[in-house]
Amino acid sequence: MKYSSTRGGVSGVGFEEVLFSGFAPDGGLYMPEQIPRLDVPILRAWSSLSYKELVEEVCALFIPSQVIPRNDLHDLIDKALQRFRHKDILPVSRLKNELNVLEMWHGATHAFKDLAMSCVGQFLNYFLTKNKRHVNIIVGTSGDTGSAAIESVRGIANIDIIVLLPHGRCTKVQERQMTTVIEDNVHVFAVDGTSDDLDVPIKKLFADTDFAKKHNLMSTNSVNWGRVMVQIAHFFYGYFRCTPTPAGETLLPVEIVVPTGGAGNITAGYIAQKMGLPIQLVSAVNKNDIIHRAIQHGDLSLSNTEMTLASAMDIQEPYNMERILWLASDGDSRKINQMMEEFNDKKRLRISPDLHRKLLAAMTSCSVTDDEILRTIRRCWEDNGYQLCPHSAVAVSYHYQQMDNNHNKPRCCLAPASAAKFQEVILQANLTPEIPDEIQALMEKDCRSTLLTKEDDWEQILRDKIEAIDSSCSKN
């Protein structure tokens, strides 16, 4: 298995190099050169596997055994998923009105990012230890990515991690999960801007290929293929737990509703679909609806990022949309390169009718307002005594809408975070937050971070920080 850029400038790249990369040198994103196709007998055999076993099977398709031997792969995934609080790792809550909620938040930071990030952290450490290397991870976060990235590598000697968070735009819990970490290899910057704003200096650092190479820069945002790869397993697991099809019969489709921000998770779902999994995808977004407009109308154009109750989805420039368009175009990198050049230049793009038809065949979408989020949280509580985070409520809102219109079908709603991380929203829904002890304890810890104001030169400050880190490493 080799990897190429979505824009066609790089091909034949191995898994290890891709894992340690951010954007490809031509500005594109890495994708596998072949998408494995699974037949029905394999899908039936996989249907009885645990989540951990599914992660291993999926990863083995994309990581050659000569790169990570299968026994090592098994041990790495086993170690990565040890810290999850539920024995199933991803339990399904079966609620009234045929509502199936896949709880993806039983990891260290109470968010689904823990699932892939914990595995990526183990893969990185495996190669770094083997090759006696050091890397600098730089991560921009809209909420949950930063804390999951920190948890996956905190205290690892061969890795320093720099996290940029949008100050005041995360919840108190999300921000404290990042700013209360005291390990020396963790460096947190609180940025006066949106998550799209803080992506700008990060992209500039990676675009300076000499600097990125000199300082071994990499990203564990969902630009990183390793994140997307592990997330493919979520869709197989969710499908097998929610399918009504008895063993031995034709596999029937299941609709999977994906709360969507940067679009890494739904990209993984699209790959699972391409692999032969009979799922129908729904991209559920908040008022920041660029993906919804692209899917419904072929309109990929920027608008101002709005603050919403589903703060981790407050994104108007979802970089994984490039991967989605690449998949819809059947890997036509020349077309994708032209499209992304136009989008980057004009900040708007009209998707061609042929490509738009293919996109609509793969997925549908919806956009949910803050009022709808609150109504959904209250309705789910009144029906089930079950609290949803605002991002999970975006998905469940779609389910209620379909159910009320008698559009019933097997459906799995992905729940990316615990409601305990969004206590302010639960209070707005006139409910009492349920707060675990470990989250309550965060409020009593000291915080440390560096504030970046609008007047600061963010890019230069990051360059200086990376230089200082590497200088310190060379002395040690």
C-alpha positions, 0 to 999 in steps of 0.5 A, a space after each residue: 500500500 502506497 499513498 499519493 497526494 489528492 493534487 497529484 504532485 506526490 505519489 508512491 509514498 510509504 505509510 511511515 512518511 505519510 504518518 509523519 507528514 501534515 499536508 503533502 508538499 504540493 498542498 494536498 492531502 495524502 490518500 491511499 493509492 488503492 481503496 481495498 474492496 471487501 466482499 460480503 463473506 468478509 463483511 459477515 466475518 467482521 460482523 462479530 468482531 469487537 471494536 478493537 479487533 475491527 481497528 486492527 483489521 482496518 489498519 492492517 489493510 493500509 499498513 504493510 506488514 513489513 512496515 509494522 508487523 501484525 503482532 506489533 500492530 496488535 500490541 500497539 492498538 491494544 495499548 492505545 485502547 486500554 484507557 477507555 472507561 467502557 468495556 465495549 469502548 464504543 457502546 450503543 445506547 438504544 433509545 426510544 423511537 428507534 434512536 441508536 446513539 453510538 457513544 464515542 466518548 469513553 476515552 481520556 478526554 470524553 471525546 471521539 478524538 481519543 479513539 484515533 488519536 490514541 492509536 496515532 500516538 502509539 504508531 508515532 512512538 513506535 517509529 520514533 523509538 525505532 529510529 531514535 528521532 524527535 518530532 514537533 507536532 503542531 495542532 490547531 483545535 476547535 475544541 476536542 482535537 487538542 486535548 486528545 492530541 495532548 493525551 496521546 503523547 504527553 510525557 513521550 520523550 521523542 515528541 513535543 506538541 504545540 497546540 493552538 486553541 481559540 481562546 474563549 471559543 471552547 468550553 471551560 472543560 475543553 480549555 482546561 483539558 489542554 491548559 492544565 497539562 504540566 508535562 514539559 513536552 506540551 506547549 499550549 497557545 490560547 489564540 484570540 481568533 477562530 479555529 479557521 484563523 489559527 489554521 493560517 499560521 500552521 499552514 504557512 509553517 508546513 508550506 515552508 518545506 525547508 523549515 518543516 523538514 529541518 524541525 520535523 514538523 507534523 500534524 495530528 489534525 485530521 489532515 493526518 492520514 493516520 487519524 482518518 484511517 483509524 476512524 474507518 473502523 467506527 463505521 464498520 462497528 456502528 453498522 454491525 451494531 445497528 444493522 437489522 440483517 440476520 447473519 447469512 442474509 443480504 446485507 441491508 443499508 444503515 444510515 449513519 449520521 455524522 456530526 461534521 466539522 473538519 470532515 475527517 470523520 465523514 471522510 472515513 465513512 466515505 472510505 468505508 462506503 467505498 470499501 463495500 460497507 452498505 451505509 448511507 451517510 448524512 453530514 450533519 452540520 451547525 449554522 456553519 454550513 459550507 459542507 451542507 451547501 456543497 452537498 445539496 447545491 454544489 456550492 463550496 464557498 466561504 462565509 463568516 464563521 459563526 459561534 454556535 452551541 456546537 463549538 467544535 464544529 464552528 468551521 467554514 474551511 473544512 480541509 477534508 472536503 478535499 479528500 471527499 471531492 477526491 473520492 467522489 471524482 474517483 481519484 482524479 487528482 488533476 481535477 482536484 488540483 484545479 478545483 482547490 487552486 480556484 477555491 484557494 484563490 477565490 474562496 468559492 467554487 462551483 462543483 461541476 454537475 457530474 461531480 456533484 451528482 456523485 457526491 449526492 449519491 454518496 451522502 446527504 446533509 442537514 444544517 441545524 440551528 442552535 434552537 434546534 440543538 436545544 430542543 433536541 437535547 430537551 426532547 431526548 432527555 424527556 423521552 429517555 432521561 439521556 443527555 446529549 452534547 450539542 454535537 451529538 444533538 446535531 445528529 439526533 436532530 436529523 433523526 427526529 426530523 426523519 422520524 416525524 416525517 415517517 422516514 424510518 430506516 435503520 439509523 446510527 447517530 454518532 455521538 462525538 462527545 460527552 454532555 459533561 464537556 458542555 455544561 453551559 449548553 445543558 444549562 441552557 436546555 434547562 437541564 442539570 448537567 451530570 458531571 463526572 468526578 474527573 471533569 470536576 477535578 479539572 476546575 481545581 487545577 492550575 492552568 498554563 498557556 501563552 496568549 496570542 493577541 490579534 496584534 502578535 505575529 503568530 507565525 513568527 512566535 511559533 517559529 521561535 518556539 519550535 527553534 527553542 524546543 529543538 535547541 533544548 533537545 540538541 543540548 539534551 
